[in-house]
Amino acid sequence: MVGDVWERIRDYSKLNQGKQLPLLNVEKGTPFVIEKVADTYVKVDKLPLVNLSKDMFEAVNDYIKAQKSWVLIGASRVKTRPNTVEGVIKSTFFKGSMSATSTATWVAAILVYSDVGIKFNHKSKGQALRSNDLTST
């Protein structure tokens, strides 16, 4: 399934490259554009110095699917909590620096829009994701 996850993300990204895409919570920020899609990463306009790697998407997908409840996106720029999507990315891909560049906003949106089995909580005050495989809310 992991290979399938990246294929769906890459296919979605190629199909939507160059288009303005909304964030999951459209009231929280401006649209983003997928500028480039490579074999191992996606580049968005809001992160000129960071590639959103295949490994990032797969790690976040695996983490969310392993949880039994909603996982906060937690797109904090500083002092990110480790049990959030942002925390997983920073601890794994930014040498554990919880004050590194925030990337979870775009990783989360692309995961949800790619239809890989991740659901966004539109009703929650805090933005959160969970696996569609869970039956509880």
N, CA, C and O atoms as a GROMACS GRO file, in nm:
protein
  548
    1MET      N    1   0.081  -0.121   0.000
    1MET     CA    2   0.000   0.000   0.000
    1MET      C    3   0.085   0.126   0.000
    1MET      O    4   0.044   0.227  -0.057
    2VAL      N    5   0.204   0.124   0.062
    2VAL     CA    6   0.288   0.243   0.068
    2VAL      C    7   0.322   0.291  -0.072
    2VAL      O    8   0.312   0.411  -0.100
    3GLY      N    9   0.363   0.201  -0.161
    3GLY     CA   10   0.392   0.240  -0.298
    3GLY      C   11   0.269   0.302  -0.364
    3GLY      O   12   0.281   0.399  -0.439
    4ASP      N   13   0.153   0.246  -0.336
    4ASP     CA   14   0.028   0.297  -0.390
    4ASP      C   15   0.002   0.439  -0.339
    4ASP      O   16  -0.049   0.522  -0.414
    5VAL      N   17   0.035   0.466  -0.214
    5VAL     CA   18   0.017   0.600  -0.157
    5VAL      C   19   0.098   0.701  -0.236
    5VAL      O   20   0.044   0.804  -0.278
    6TRP      N   21   0.225   0.674  -0.257
    6TRP     CA   22   0.308   0.769  -0.332
    6TRP      C   23   0.258   0.784  -0.476
    6TRP      O   24   0.258   0.894  -0.530
    7GLU      N   25   0.217   0.675  -0.538
    7GLU     CA   26   0.166   0.684  -0.675
    7GLU      C   27   0.043   0.775  -0.682
    7GLU      O   28   0.032   0.856  -0.774
    8ARG      N   29  -0.046   0.763  -0.588
    8ARG     CA   30  -0.166   0.849  -0.585
    8ARG      C   31  -0.128   0.995  -0.562
    8ARG      O   32  -0.182   1.085  -0.626
    9ILE      N   33  -0.035   1.018  -0.471
    9ILE     CA   34   0.010   1.155  -0.443
    9ILE      C   35   0.076   1.214  -0.567
    9ILE      O   36   0.047   1.327  -0.605
   10ARG      N   37   0.163   1.138  -0.628
   10ARG     CA   38   0.234   1.187  -0.747
   10ARG      C   39   0.136   1.210  -0.862
   10ARG      O   40   0.146   1.311  -0.932
   11ASP      N   41   0.041   1.119  -0.882
   11ASP     CA   42  -0.059   1.136  -0.988
   11ASP      C   43  -0.145   1.260  -0.964
   11ASP      O   44  -0.167   1.340  -1.055
   12TYR      N   45  -0.193   1.276  -0.841
   12TYR     CA   46  -0.272   1.394  -0.806
   12TYR      C   47  -0.190   1.522  -0.830
   12TYR      O   48  -0.240   1.619  -0.888
   13SER      N   49  -0.067   1.520  -0.786
   13SER     CA   50   0.019   1.638  -0.798
   13SER      C   51   0.046   1.672  -0.944
   13SER      O   52   0.045   1.789  -0.981
   14LYS      N   53   0.071   1.571  -1.026
   14LYS     CA   54   0.093   1.597  -1.170
   14LYS      C   55  -0.032   1.654  -1.235
   14LYS      O   56  -0.024   1.748  -1.314
   15LEU      N   57  -0.147   1.599  -1.201
   15LEU     CA   58  -0.273   1.644  -1.257
   15LEU      C   59  -0.304   1.789  -1.219
   15LEU      O   60  -0.368   1.862  -1.295
   16ASN      N   61  -0.259   1.830  -1.102
   16ASN     CA   62  -0.291   1.962  -1.050
   16ASN      C   63  -0.172   2.059  -1.050
   16ASN      O   64  -0.182   2.169  -0.996
   17GLN      N   65  -0.063   2.019  -1.111
   17GLN     CA   66   0.055   2.105  -1.118
   17GLN      C   67   0.020   2.237  -1.187
   17GLN      O   68  -0.044   2.238  -1.293
   18GLY      N   69   0.062   2.347  -1.126
   18GLY     CA   70   0.038   2.479  -1.184
   18GLY      C   71  -0.097   2.540  -1.148
   18GLY      O   72  -0.122   2.656  -1.180
   19LYS      N   73  -0.184   2.465  -1.083
   19LYS     CA   74  -0.317   2.515  -1.045
   19LYS      C   75  -0.315   2.565  -0.900
   19LYS      O   76  -0.238   2.515  -0.818
   20GLN      N   77  -0.398   2.663  -0.870
   20GLN     CA   78  -0.414   2.706  -0.732
   20GLN      C   79  -0.501   2.605  -0.658
   20GLN      O   80  -0.612   2.573  -0.702
   21LEU      N   81  -0.450   2.557  -0.546
   21LEU     CA   82  -0.522   2.457  -0.466
   21LEU      C   83  -0.550   2.515  -0.328
   21LEU      O   84  -0.466   2.584  -0.271
   22PRO      N   85  -0.667   2.488  -0.273
   22PRO     CA   86  -0.700   2.541  -0.141
   22PRO      C   87  -0.634   2.460  -0.030
   22PRO      O   88  -0.608   2.340  -0.044
   23LEU      N   89  -0.607   2.527   0.080
   23LEU     CA   90  -0.566   2.456   0.200
   23LEU      C   91  -0.687   2.379   0.251
   23LEU      O   92  -0.799   2.401   0.205
   24LEU      N   93  -0.666   2.290   0.346
   24LEU     CA   94  -0.779   2.213   0.399
   24LEU      C   95  -0.879   2.304   0.468
   24LEU      O   96  -0.999   2.287   0.451
   25ASN      N   97  -0.831   2.400   0.544
   25ASN     CA   98  -0.917   2.500   0.606
   25ASN      C   99  -0.893   2.629   0.529
   25ASN      O  100  -0.799   2.703   0.560
   26VAL      N  101  -0.976   2.656   0.431
   26VAL     CA  102  -0.953   2.767   0.339
   26VAL      C  103  -0.951   2.903   0.409
   26VAL      O  104  -0.896   2.999   0.354
   27GLU      N  105  -1.008   2.912   0.528
   27GLU     CA  106  -1.007   3.038   0.600
   27GLU      C  107  -0.873   3.065   0.668
   27GLU      O  108  -0.849   3.177   0.713
   28LYS      N  109  -0.787   2.966   0.677
   28LYS     CA  110  -0.660   2.979   0.748
   28LYS      C  111  -0.544   3.025   0.661
   28LYS      O  112  -0.436   3.052   0.715
   29GLY      N  113  -0.561   3.035   0.532
   29GLY     CA  114  -0.447   3.076   0.450
   29GLY      C  115  -0.480   3.084   0.303
   29GLY      O  116  -0.590   3.050   0.260
   30THR      N  117  -0.384   3.129   0.229
   30THR     CA  118  -0.400   3.146   0.086
   30THR      C  119  -0.377   3.014   0.013
   30THR      O  120  -0.311   2.925   0.066
   31PRO      N  121  -0.430   3.002  -0.108
   31PRO     CA  122  -0.409   2.881  -0.187
   31PRO      C  123  -0.259   2.859  -0.215
   31PRO      O  124  -0.178   2.951  -0.204
   32PHE      N  125  -0.226   2.738  -0.250
   32PHE     CA  126  -0.089   2.706  -0.288
   32PHE      C  127  -0.087   2.646  -0.426
   32PHE      O  128  -0.190   2.604  -0.479
   33VAL      N  129   0.032   2.642  -0.487
   33VAL     CA  130   0.049   2.588  -0.621
   33VAL      C  131   0.156   2.480  -0.617
   33VAL      O  132   0.264   2.501  -0.561
   34ILE      N  133   0.127   2.366  -0.676
   34ILE     CA  134   0.229   2.263  -0.694
   34ILE      C  135   0.310   2.305  -0.815
   34ILE      O  136   0.260   2.311  -0.927
   35GLU      N  137   0.438   2.336  -0.792
   35GLU     CA  138   0.523   2.387  -0.899
   35GLU      C  139   0.596   2.278  -0.976
   35GLU      O  140   0.619   2.290  -1.096
   36LYS      N  141   0.634   2.171  -0.905
   36LYS     CA  142   0.712   2.066  -0.970
   36LYS      C  143   0.679   1.932  -0.905
   36LYS      O  144   0.657   1.922  -0.785
   37VAL      N  145   0.676   1.829  -0.989
   37VAL     CA  146   0.656   1.693  -0.941
   37VAL      C  147   0.768   1.608  -0.998
   37VAL      O  148   0.785   1.596  -1.119
   38ALA      N  149   0.846   1.548  -0.908
   38ALA     CA  150   0.956   1.462  -0.948
   38ALA      C  151   0.928   1.319  -0.901
   38ALA      O  152   0.824   1.293  -0.840
   39ASP      N  153   1.019   1.229  -0.931
   39ASP     CA  154   1.000   1.090  -0.890
   39ASP      C  155   0.997   1.072  -0.739
   39ASP      O  156   0.934   0.979  -0.689
   40THR      N  157   1.064   1.162  -0.665
   40THR     CA  158   1.075   1.144  -0.520
   40THR      C  159   1.030   1.265  -0.438
   40THR      O  160   1.045   1.265  -0.316
   41TYR      N  161   0.974   1.366  -0.501
   41TYR     CA  162   0.927   1.481  -0.425
   41TYR      C  163   0.828   1.566  -0.503
   41TYR      O  164   0.814   1.555  -0.625
   42VAL      N  165   0.759   1.651  -0.426
   42VAL     CA  166   0.668   1.752  -0.479
   42VAL      C  167   0.716   1.886  -0.427
   42VAL      O  168   0.754   1.897  -0.310
   43LYS      N  169   0.716   1.987  -0.511
   43LYS     CA  170   0.758   2.122  -0.473
   43LYS      C  171   0.637   2.213  -0.480
   43LYS      O  172   0.568   2.218  -0.582
   44VAL      N  173   0.609   2.287  -0.368
   44VAL     CA  174   0.500   2.383  -0.367
   44VAL      C  175   0.556   2.524  -0.357
   44VAL      O  176   0.665   2.546  -0.304
   45ASP      N  177   0.481   2.619  -0.409
   45ASP     CA  178   0.528   2.758  -0.416
   45ASP      C  179   0.552   2.820  -0.279
   45ASP      O  180   0.635   2.910  -0.268
   46LYS      N  181   0.483   2.778  -0.178
   46LYS     CA  182   0.496   2.838  -0.044
   46LYS      C  183   0.622   2.793   0.029
   46LYS      O  184   0.657   2.850   0.133
   47LEU      N  185   0.690   2.692  -0.024
   47LEU     CA  186   0.812   2.639   0.040
   47LEU      C  187   0.926   2.637  -0.062
   47LEU      O  188   0.965   2.531  -0.109
   48PRO      N  189   0.980   2.754  -0.095
   48PRO     CA  190   1.082   2.759  -0.201
   48PRO      C  191   1.210   2.682  -0.170
   48PRO      O  192   1.282   2.643  -0.262
   49LEU      N  193   1.241   2.661  -0.043
   49LEU     CA  194   1.367   2.594  -0.007
   49LEU      C  195   1.349   2.449   0.038
   49LEU      O  196   1.447   2.383   0.074
   50VAL      N  197   1.226   2.400   0.036
   50VAL     CA  198   1.198   2.265   0.087
   50VAL      C  199   1.121   2.184  -0.016
   50VAL      O  200   1.022   2.230  -0.074
   51ASN      N  201   1.168   2.061  -0.038
   51ASN     CA  202   1.092   1.966  -0.119
   51ASN      C  203   1.010   1.879  -0.025
   51ASN      O  204   1.060   1.834   0.078
   52LEU      N  205   0.885   1.855  -0.060
   52LEU     CA  206   0.801   1.763   0.016
   52LEU      C  207   0.827   1.624  -0.041
   52LEU      O  208   0.777   1.588  -0.147
   53SER      N  209   0.905   1.547   0.032
   53SER     CA  210   0.955   1.421  -0.022
   53SER      C  211   0.854   1.307  -0.011
   53SER      O  212   0.762   1.309   0.070
   54LYS      N  213   0.875   1.211  -0.097
   54LYS     CA  214   0.798   1.086  -0.094
   54LYS      C  215   0.801   1.028   0.047
   54LYS      O  216   0.698   0.984   0.099
   55ASP      N  217   0.919   1.028   0.111
   55ASP     CA  218   0.933   0.974   0.245
   55ASP      C  219   0.851   1.051   0.347
   55ASP      O  220   0.797   0.991   0.441
   56MET      N  221   0.840   1.184   0.332
   56MET     CA  222   0.757   1.264   0.423
   56MET      C  223   0.611   1.220   0.414
   56MET      O  224   0.547   1.193   0.516
   57PHE      N  225   0.560   1.212   0.292
   57PHE     CA  226   0.420   1.172   0.273
   57PHE      C  227   0.395   1.033   0.329
   57PHE      O  228   0.294   1.010   0.396
   58GLU      N  229   0.486   0.940   0.303
   58GLU     CA  230   0.467   0.803   0.350
   58GLU      C  231   0.476   0.795   0.501
   58GLU      O  232   0.400   0.721   0.563
   59ALA      N  233   0.569   0.869   0.563
   59ALA     CA  234   0.583   0.868   0.709
   59ALA      C  235   0.458   0.923   0.776
   59ALA      O  236   0.409   0.866   0.874
   60VAL      N  237   0.406   1.034   0.725
   60VAL     CA  238   0.286   1.094   0.782
   60VAL      C  239   0.166   1.001   0.762
   60VAL      O  240   0.087   0.980   0.855
   61ASN      N  241   0.151   0.946   0.644
   61ASN     CA  242   0.042   0.852   0.616
   61ASN      C  243   0.049   0.734   0.712
   61ASN      O  244  -0.053   0.697   0.771
   62ASP      N  245   0.166   0.676   0.730
   62ASP     CA  246   0.182   0.561   0.820
   62ASP      C  247   0.150   0.599   0.964
   62ASP      O  248   0.084   0.523   1.035
   63TYR      N  249   0.196   0.717   1.007
   63TYR     CA  250   0.170   0.762   1.144
   63TYR      C  251   0.020   0.779   1.168
   63TYR      O  252  -0.033   0.732   1.268
   64ILE      N  253  -0.047   0.846   1.076
   64ILE     CA  254  -0.191   0.870   1.092
   64ILE      C  255  -0.266   0.738   1.094
   64ILE      O  256  -0.356   0.719   1.176
   65LYS      N  257  -0.231   0.647   1.005
   65LYS     CA  258  -0.302   0.519   0.999
   65LYS      C  259  -0.276   0.432   1.122
   65LYS      O  260  -0.357   0.345   1.155
   66ALA      N  261  -0.165   0.456   1.192
   66ALA     CA  262  -0.134   0.379   1.313
   66ALA      C  263  -0.209   0.432   1.435
   66ALA      O  264  -0.220   0.362   1.536
   67GLN      N  265  -0.259   0.553   1.428
   67GLN     CA  266  -0.330   0.614   1.541
   67GLN      C  267  -0.475   0.567   1.543
   67GLN      O  268  -0.531   0.528   1.440
   68LYS      N  269  -0.534   0.570   1.660
   68LYS     CA  270  -0.673   0.525   1.675
   68LYS      C  271  -0.769   0.642   1.689
   68LYS      O  272  -0.886   0.623   1.722
   69SER      N  273  -0.721   0.763   1.664
   69SER     CA  274  -0.806   0.882   1.676
   69SER      C  275  -0.751   0.992   1.586
   69SER      O  276  -0.657   0.972   1.510
   70TRP      N  277  -0.812   1.108   1.598
   70TRP     CA  278  -0.768   1.224   1.519
   70TRP      C  279  -0.628   1.266   1.558
   70TRP      O  280  -0.592   1.262   1.676
   71VAL      N  281  -0.548   1.306   1.460
   71VAL     CA  282  -0.413   1.357   1.482
   71VAL      C  283  -0.412   1.503   1.440
   71VAL      O  284  -0.444   1.536   1.326
   72LEU      N  285  -0.376   1.592   1.533
   72LEU     CA  286  -0.369   1.733   1.499
   72LEU      C  287  -0.262   1.759   1.394
   72LEU      O  288  -0.155   1.697   1.397
   73ILE      N  289  -0.290   1.850   1.303
   73ILE     CA  290  -0.189   1.887   1.204
   73ILE      C  291  -0.078   1.964   1.274
   73ILE      O  292   0.039   1.937   1.248
   74GLY      N  293  -0.111   2.057   1.361
   74GLY     CA  294  -0.012   2.124   1.445
   74GLY      C  295   0.095   2.200   1.370
   74GLY      O  296   0.213   2.185   1.400
   75ALA      N  297   0.057   2.279   1.273
   75ALA     CA  298   0.154   2.348   1.188
   75ALA      C  299   0.216   2.468   1.258
   75ALA      O  300   0.207   2.582   1.211
   76SER      N  301   0.280   2.442   1.371
   76SER     CA  302   0.346   2.547   1.447
   76SER      C  303   0.485   2.573   1.391
   76SER      O  304   0.556   2.481   1.350
   77ARG      N  305   0.523   2.699   1.391
   77ARG     CA  306   0.658   2.734   1.345
   77ARG      C  307   0.763   2.709   1.452
   77ARG      O  308   0.879   2.682   1.420
   78VAL      N  309   0.724   2.718   1.578
   78VAL     CA  310   0.819   2.696   1.686
   78VAL      C  311   0.758   2.605   1.791
   78VAL      O  312   0.636   2.601   1.810
   79LYS      N  313   0.844   2.532   1.859
   79LYS     CA  314   0.804   2.444   1.969
   79LYS      C  315   0.687   2.353   1.933
   79LYS      O  316   0.590   2.341   2.007
   80THR      N  317   0.698   2.290   1.820
   80THR     CA  318   0.596   2.198   1.772
   80THR      C  319   0.585   2.077   1.863
   80THR      O  320   0.686   2.023   1.909
   81ARG      N  321   0.464   2.034   1.888
   81ARG     CA  322   0.443   1.913   1.968
   81ARG      C  323   0.475   1.790   1.883
   81ARG      O  324   0.435   1.784   1.766
   82PRO      N  325   0.545   1.693   1.938
   82PRO     CA  326   0.588   1.576   1.859
   82PRO      C  327   0.477   1.484   1.814
   82PRO      O  328   0.497   1.408   1.718
   83ASN      N  329   0.360   1.487   1.878
   83ASN     CA  330   0.251   1.395   1.842
   83ASN      C  331   0.155   1.455   1.740
   83ASN      O  332   0.041   1.410   1.730
   84THR      N  333   0.200   1.555   1.665
   84THR     CA  334   0.122   1.616   1.558
   84THR      C  335   0.183   1.577   1.424
   84THR      O  336   0.293   1.522   1.419
   85VAL      N  337   0.112   1.606   1.316
   85VAL     CA  338   0.167   1.581   1.182
   85VAL      C  339   0.296   1.660   1.166
   85VAL      O  340   0.397   1.608   1.118
   86GLU      N  341   0.294   1.787   1.207
   86GLU     CA  342   0.414   1.870   1.198
   86GLU      C  343   0.528   1.811   1.281
   86GLU      O  344   0.643   1.810   1.237
   87GLY      N  345   0.496   1.763   1.400
   87GLY     CA  346   0.597   1.703   1.486
   87GLY      C  347   0.662   1.579   1.425
   87GLY      O  348   0.783   1.560   1.436
   88VAL      N  349   0.581   1.496   1.362
   88VAL     CA  350   0.633   1.376   1.295
   88VAL      C  351   0.731   1.417   1.184
   88VAL      O  352   0.839   1.359   1.171
   89ILE      N  353   0.693   1.516   1.106
   89ILE     CA  354   0.780   1.561   0.997
   89ILE      C  355   0.909   1.621   1.051
   89ILE      O  356   1.018   1.586   1.006
   90LYS      N  357   0.898   1.710   1.148
   90LYS     CA  358   1.018   1.777   1.201
   90LYS      C  359   1.111   1.680   1.272
   90LYS      O  360   1.233   1.688   1.257
   91SER      N  361   1.054   1.588   1.349
   91SER     CA  362   1.141   1.495   1.422
   91SER      C  363   1.210   1.396   1.329
   91SER      O  364   1.320   1.350   1.358
   92THR      N  365   1.146   1.363   1.220
   92THR     CA  366   1.201   1.264   1.127
   92THR      C  367   1.288   1.326   1.018
   92THR      O  368   1.389   1.269   0.979
   93PHE      N  369   1.249   1.442   0.967
   93PHE     CA  370   1.315   1.497   0.848
   93PHE      C  371   1.391   1.627   0.871
   93PHE      O  372   1.459   1.675   0.781
   94PHE      N  373   1.381   1.685   0.989
   94PHE     CA  374   1.452   1.809   1.018
   94PHE      C  375   1.539   1.794   1.143
   94PHE      O  376   1.550   1.886   1.223
   95LYS      N  377   1.599   1.676   1.158
   95LYS     CA  378   1.692   1.646   1.268
   95LYS      C  379   1.633   1.674   1.405
   95LYS      O  380   1.705   1.711   1.498
   96GLY      N  381   1.503   1.657   1.418
   96GLY     CA  382   1.437   1.674   1.546
   96GLY      C  383   1.415   1.818   1.588
   96GLY      O  384   1.368   1.844   1.699
   97SER      N  385   1.448   1.912   1.503
   97SER     CA  386   1.430   2.053   1.538
   97SER      C  387   1.282   2.090   1.529
   97SER      O  388   1.226   2.098   1.420
   98MET      N  389   1.220   2.112   1.645
   98MET     CA  390   1.079   2.147   1.649
   98MET      C  391   1.055   2.293   1.610
   98MET      O  392   0.941   2.340   1.613
   99SER      N  393   1.161   2.363   1.574
   99SER     CA  394   1.148   2.501   1.526
   99SER      C  395   1.187   2.512   1.378
   99SER      O  396   1.208   2.622   1.328
  100ALA      N  397   1.197   2.399   1.309
  100ALA     CA  398   1.232   2.398   1.166
  100ALA      C  399   1.114   2.449   1.082
  100ALA      O  400   1.005   2.473   1.135
  101THR      N  401   1.136   2.464   0.954
  101THR     CA  402   1.033   2.509   0.860
  101THR      C  403   0.907   2.424   0.871
  101THR      O  404   0.913   2.302   0.879
  102SER      N  405   0.793   2.491   0.873
  102SER     CA  406   0.665   2.420   0.879
  102SER      C  407   0.626   2.368   0.741
  102SER      O  408   0.631   2.442   0.643
  103THR      N  409   0.588   2.243   0.735
  103THR     CA  410   0.550   2.181   0.608
  103THR      C  411   0.417   2.106   0.616
  103THR      O  412   0.362   2.068   0.513
  104ALA      N  413   0.366   2.084   0.736
  104ALA     CA  414   0.249   1.998   0.754
  104ALA      C  415   0.124   2.048   0.683
  104ALA      O  416   0.042   1.967   0.639
  105THR      N  417   0.108   2.178   0.671
  105THR     CA  418  -0.011   2.233   0.606
  105THR      C  419  -0.026   2.178   0.465
  105THR      O  420  -0.135   2.138   0.424
  106TRP      N  421   0.083   2.175   0.391
  106TRP     CA  422   0.080   2.132   0.251
  106TRP      C  423   0.084   1.980   0.238
  106TRP      O  424   0.017   1.924   0.151
  107VAL      N  425   0.161   1.913   0.324
  107VAL     CA  426   0.162   1.767   0.324
  107VAL      C  427   0.021   1.715   0.354
  107VAL      O  428  -0.028   1.624   0.288
  108ALA      N  429  -0.044   1.774   0.454
  108ALA     CA  430  -0.179   1.731   0.492
  108ALA      C  431  -0.278   1.751   0.379
  108ALA      O  432  -0.357   1.662   0.348
  109ALA      N  433  -0.275   1.868   0.318
  109ALA     CA  434  -0.369   1.896   0.208
  109ALA      C  435  -0.350   1.798   0.093
  109ALA      O  436  -0.447   1.742   0.041
  110ILE      N  437  -0.227   1.776   0.053
  110ILE     CA  438  -0.202   1.686  -0.060
  110ILE      C  439  -0.240   1.543  -0.024
  110ILE      O  440  -0.294   1.471  -0.108
  111LEU      N  441  -0.214   1.500   0.100
  111LEU     CA  442  -0.256   1.365   0.142
  111LEU      C  443  -0.408   1.349   0.131
  111LEU      O  444  -0.456   1.250   0.077
  112VAL      N  445  -0.482   1.446   0.182
  112VAL     CA  446  -0.628   1.437   0.178
  112VAL      C  447  -0.679   1.442   0.035
  112VAL      O  448  -0.762   1.360  -0.004
  113TYR      N  449  -0.631   1.537  -0.043
  113TYR     CA  450  -0.679   1.554  -0.181
  113TYR      C  451  -0.639   1.438  -0.272
  113TYR      O  452  -0.706   1.413  -0.372
  114SER      N  453  -0.533   1.367  -0.237
  114SER     CA  454  -0.486   1.254  -0.320
  114SER      C  455  -0.569   1.128  -0.301
  114SER      O  456  -0.547   1.029  -0.371
  115ASP      N  457  -0.663   1.131  -0.208
  115ASP     CA  458  -0.752   1.017  -0.185
  115ASP      C  459  -0.675   0.890  -0.149
  115ASP      O  460  -0.694   0.784  -0.210
  116VAL      N  461  -0.587   0.903  -0.049
  116VAL     CA  462  -0.510   0.787  -0.003
  116VAL      C  463  -0.568   0.725   0.123
  116VAL      O  464  -0.507   0.636   0.183
  117GLY      N  465  -0.686   0.773   0.164
  117GLY     CA  466  -0.750   0.718   0.283
  117GLY      C  467  -0.731   0.802   0.408
  117GLY      O  468  -0.745   0.751   0.519
  118ILE      N  469  -0.701   0.929   0.391
  118ILE     CA  470  -0.686   1.020   0.504
  118ILE      C  471  -0.801   1.121   0.497
  118ILE      O  472  -0.830   1.176   0.391
  119LYS      N  473  -0.864   1.143   0.611
  119LYS     CA  474  -0.981   1.230   0.621
  119LYS      C  475  -0.947   1.355   0.703
  119LYS      O  476  -0.874   1.346   0.801
  120PHE      N  477  -1.000   1.470   0.663
  120PHE     CA  478  -0.982   1.595   0.734
  120PHE      C  479  -1.105   1.622   0.820
  120PHE      O  480  -1.218   1.602   0.776
  121ASN      N  481  -1.083   1.667   0.943
  121ASN     CA  482  -1.192   1.699   1.034
  121ASN      C  483  -1.238   1.843   1.011
  121ASN      O  484  -1.179   1.936   1.066
  122HIS      N  485  -1.340   1.861   0.931
  122HIS     CA  486  -1.392   1.994   0.899
  122HIS      C  487  -1.466   2.057   1.017
  122HIS      O  488  -1.484   2.178   1.020
  123LYS      N  489  -1.509   1.975   1.113
  123LYS     CA  490  -1.590   2.026   1.223
  123LYS      C  491  -1.507   2.067   1.344
  123LYS      O  492  -1.557   2.139   1.431
  124SER      N  493  -1.385   2.022   1.352
  124SER     CA  494  -1.302   2.047   1.469
  124SER      C  495  -1.249   2.190   1.473
  124SER      O  496  -1.220   2.250   1.369
  125LYS      N  497  -1.236   2.243   1.593
  125LYS     CA  498  -1.175   2.375   1.611
  125LYS      C  499  -1.028   2.369   1.571
  125LYS      O  500  -0.978   2.457   1.502
  126GLY      N  501  -0.960   2.264   1.616
  126GLY     CA  502  -0.822   2.239   1.576
  126GLY      C  503  -0.821   2.151   1.453
  126GLY      O  504  -0.902   2.059   1.443
  127GLN      N  505  -0.733   2.178   1.361
  127GLN     CA  506  -0.729   2.100   1.238
  127GLN      C  507  -0.668   1.963   1.267
  127GLN      O  508  -0.561   1.953   1.328
  128ALA      N  509  -0.735   1.858   1.221
  128ALA     CA  510  -0.690   1.722   1.250
  128ALA      C  511  -0.719   1.629   1.133
  128ALA      O  512  -0.806   1.655   1.050
  129LEU      N  513  -0.642   1.520   1.128
  129LEU     CA  514  -0.656   1.416   1.025
  129LEU      C  515  -0.672   1.281   1.093
  129LEU      O  516  -0.630   1.262   1.207
  130ARG      N  517  -0.732   1.189   1.022
  130ARG     CA  518  -0.737   1.050   1.068
  130ARG      C  519  -0.751   0.960   0.947
  130ARG      O  520  -0.780   1.005   0.836
  131SER      N  521  -0.730   0.834   0.971
  131SER     CA  522  -0.746   0.734   0.866
  131SER      C  523  -0.894   0.710   0.840
  131SER      O  524  -0.974   0.705   0.934
  132ASN      N  525  -0.930   0.696   0.714
  132ASN     CA  526  -1.068   0.660   0.679
  132ASN      C  527  -1.102   0.521   0.727
  132ASN      O  528  -1.220   0.485   0.733
  133ASP      N  529  -1.001   0.441   0.762
  133ASP     CA  530  -1.024   0.304   0.807
  133ASP      C  531  -1.088   0.298   0.944
  133ASP      O  532  -1.143   0.195   0.983
  134LEU      N  533  -1.083   0.410   1.020
  134LEU     CA  534  -1.142   0.412   1.154
  134LEU      C  535  -1.291   0.437   1.144
  134LEU      O  536  -1.336   0.514   1.059
  135THR      N  537  -1.366   0.373   1.227
  135THR     CA  538  -1.510   0.392   1.226
  135THR      C  539  -1.556   0.491   1.331
  135THR      O  540  -1.667   0.545   1.320
  136SER      N  541  -1.475   0.516   1.433
  136SER     CA  542  -1.514   0.612   1.536
  136SER      C  543  -1.483   0.755   1.491
  136SER      O  544  -1.398   0.775   1.405
  137THR      N  545  -1.551   0.854   1.549
  137THR     CA  546  -1.528   0.995   1.513
  137THR      C  547  -1.461   1.071   1.623
  137THR      O  548  -1.434   1.190   1.609
   0.00000   0.00000   0.00000
